[in-house]
């Protein structure tokens, strides 16, 4: 008999756009988290978001793409995966397992997974 059981594999990263607006009506970026994917992609304080081309900040699997105007007036697209730090929500990988309970992942300290 083959059973499908979940194996604990870790925690989901939070969706995180990585910056805060000074004003949502103007699109002006007030602060950017220096450890964020947005910062690594090139988003900086003082830039203006002109348009969201694709994605949303809670989707950690698909790129978030903005049309940005730099402080100098240059317009360009910036795209990144909006992933923040690991959250408290564990995720599971479902696998075929012929030995049922023997197939559960071995979880221990340092595996980023809850009991």
C-alpha positions as a Markdown table, in Angstrom:
| # | Residue | x | y | z |
|---|---|---|---|---|
| 1 | Unk | 0.0 | 0.0 | 0.0 |
| 2 | Unk | 1.3 | 3.5 | -0.9 |
| 3 | Unk | 0.3 | 6.4 | 1.3 |
| 4 | Unk | 0.8 | 10.1 | 0.8 |
| 5 | Unk | 2.1 | 11.7 | 3.9 |
| 6 | Unk | 3.6 | 15.2 | 4.7 |
| 7 | Unk | 7.2 | 15.5 | 5.6 |
| 8 | Unk | 8.1 | 18.6 | 7.6 |
| 9 | Unk | 10.7 | 20.5 | 5.6 |
| 10 | Unk | 11.0 | 24.0 | 7.0 |
| 11 | Unk | 9.3 | 27.3 | 7.4 |
| 12 | Unk | 7.8 | 29.6 | 4.8 |
| 13 | Unk | 9.5 | 33.0 | 4.3 |
| 14 | Unk | 7.1 | 35.9 | 4.8 |
| 15 | Unk | 6.0 | 38.0 | 1.8 |
| 16 | Unk | 7.8 | 41.3 | 2.1 |
| 17 | Unk | 8.1 | 44.1 | -0.4 |
| 18 | Unk | 11.1 | 45.4 | 1.5 |
| 19 | Unk | 10.3 | 49.1 | 1.6 |
| 20 | Unk | 7.8 | 51.6 | 2.9 |
| 21 | Unk | 6.1 | 54.5 | 1.1 |
| 22 | Unk | 6.2 | 58.1 | 2.3 |
| 23 | Unk | 2.8 | 58.5 | 0.7 |
| 24 | Unk | 0.8 | 55.9 | -1.3 |
| 25 | Unk | -0.7 | 58.6 | -3.4 |
| 26 | Unk | 2.7 | 59.8 | -4.7 |
| 27 | Unk | 4.5 | 56.4 | -4.7 |
| 28 | Unk | 7.5 | 58.0 | -3.1 |
| 29 | Unk | 9.7 | 55.5 | -1.3 |
| 30 | Unk | 10.5 | 56.6 | 2.2 |
| 31 | Unk | 12.6 | 53.7 | 3.7 |
| 32 | Unk | 14.2 | 50.5 | 2.3 |
| 33 | Unk | 15.3 | 47.6 | 4.4 |
| 34 | Unk | 19.0 | 47.1 | 3.6 |
| 35 | Unk | 18.8 | 43.3 | 4.0 |
| 36 | Unk | 15.7 | 43.0 | 1.8 |
| 37 | Unk | 15.5 | 41.6 | -1.8 |
| 38 | Unk | 14.2 | 45.0 | -2.8 |
| 39 | Unk | 17.4 | 46.7 | -1.8 |
| 40 | Unk | 19.5 | 44.0 | -3.5 |
| 41 | Unk | 17.5 | 44.6 | -6.7 |
| 42 | Unk | 18.2 | 48.3 | -6.6 |
| 43 | Unk | 15.3 | 50.0 | -4.9 |
| 44 | Unk | 16.4 | 53.0 | -2.9 |
| 45 | Unk | 15.0 | 55.8 | -0.7 |
| 46 | Unk | 13.8 | 58.7 | -2.7 |
| 47 | Unk | 12.8 | 56.7 | -5.8 |
| 48 | Unk | 9.1 | 56.8 | -7.0 |
| 49 | Unk | 7.0 | 53.8 | -7.9 |
| 50 | Unk | 5.2 | 54.8 | -11.1 |
| 51 | Unk | 3.5 | 51.5 | -11.7 |
| 52 | Unk | 3.3 | 47.9 | -10.5 |
| 53 | Unk | 4.0 | 45.9 | -13.7 |
| 54 | Unk | 3.4 | 42.4 | -12.2 |
| 55 | Unk | 3.1 | 40.5 | -8.9 |
| 56 | Unk | 2.2 | 41.5 | -5.4 |
| 57 | Unk | 4.1 | 41.6 | -2.1 |
| 58 | Unk | 2.6 | 38.4 | -0.6 |
| 59 | Unk | 3.5 | 36.2 | -3.5 |
| 60 | Unk | 6.9 | 34.6 | -2.6 |
| 61 | Unk | 7.1 | 32.5 | -5.8 |
| 62 | Unk | 6.6 | 35.1 | -8.5 |
| 63 | Unk | 8.6 | 38.2 | -9.2 |
| 64 | Unk | 7.3 | 41.6 | -8.1 |
| 65 | Unk | 8.1 | 44.1 | -10.9 |
| 66 | Unk | 7.9 | 47.9 | -10.5 |
| 67 | Unk | 8.4 | 50.7 | -12.9 |
| 68 | Unk | 10.6 | 53.1 | -10.9 |
| 69 | Unk | 11.7 | 56.7 | -11.4 |
| 70 | Unk | 15.2 | 57.3 | -9.9 |
| 71 | Unk | 16.0 | 60.5 | -8.1 |
| 72 | Unk | 17.8 | 61.7 | -11.3 |
| 73 | Unk | 14.6 | 61.2 | -13.3 |
| 74 | Unk | 15.6 | 57.9 | -15.1 |
| 75 | Unk | 12.8 | 55.4 | -15.4 |
| 76 | Unk | 13.5 | 51.7 | -15.2 |
| 77 | Unk | 12.0 | 48.3 | -14.2 |
| 78 | Unk | 13.1 | 46.6 | -11.1 |
| 79 | Unk | 12.1 | 43.0 | -10.4 |
| 80 | Unk | 12.6 | 40.7 | -7.4 |
| 81 | Unk | 11.1 | 37.9 | -5.3 |
| 82 | Unk | 9.5 | 39.6 | -2.3 |
| 83 | Unk | 10.7 | 37.2 | 0.3 |
| 84 | Unk | 11.3 | 38.2 | 3.9 |
| 85 | Unk | 12.7 | 36.3 | 6.8 |
| 86 | Unk | 11.4 | 32.8 | 7.7 |
| 87 | Unk | 8.0 | 32.9 | 9.4 |
| 88 | Unk | 6.5 | 30.8 | 12.2 |
| 89 | Unk | 4.4 | 28.9 | 9.6 |
| 90 | Unk | 5.9 | 25.4 | 8.8 |
| 91 | Unk | 5.3 | 23.9 | 5.3 |
| 92 | Unk | 5.2 | 20.3 | 4.3 |
| 93 | Unk | 6.3 | 18.4 | 1.3 |
| 94 | Unk | 4.0 | 15.6 | 0.4 |
| 95 | Unk | 5.7 | 12.3 | -0.7 |
| 96 | Unk | 4.8 | 8.8 | -1.6 |
| 97 | Unk | 5.9 | 6.5 | 1.2 |
| 98 | Unk | 5.5 | 2.8 | 1.5 |
| 99 | Unk | 6.3 | 2.6 | 5.2 |
| 100 | Unk | 3.9 | 5.2 | 6.5 |
| 101 | Unk | 5.2 | 6.6 | 9.8 |
| 102 | Unk | 8.8 | 5.5 | 9.1 |
| 103 | Unk | 8.9 | 8.1 | 6.3 |
| 104 | Unk | 8.5 | 11.2 | 8.4 |
| 105 | Unk | 11.4 | 13.6 | 8.2 |
| 106 | Unk | 13.8 | 13.5 | 11.1 |
| 107 | Unk | 13.4 | 16.9 | 12.7 |
| 108 | Unk | 15.9 | 18.2 | 15.2 |
| 109 | Unk | 17.6 | 21.4 | 16.3 |
| 110 | Unk | 18.7 | 23.7 | 13.5 |
| 111 | Unk | 16.3 | 22.4 | 10.9 |
| 112 | Unk | 14.0 | 25.4 | 10.9 |
| 113 | Unk | 11.0 | 23.2 | 11.5 |
| 114 | Unk | 8.6 | 23.0 | 14.5 |
| 115 | Unk | 7.7 | 19.7 | 16.2 |
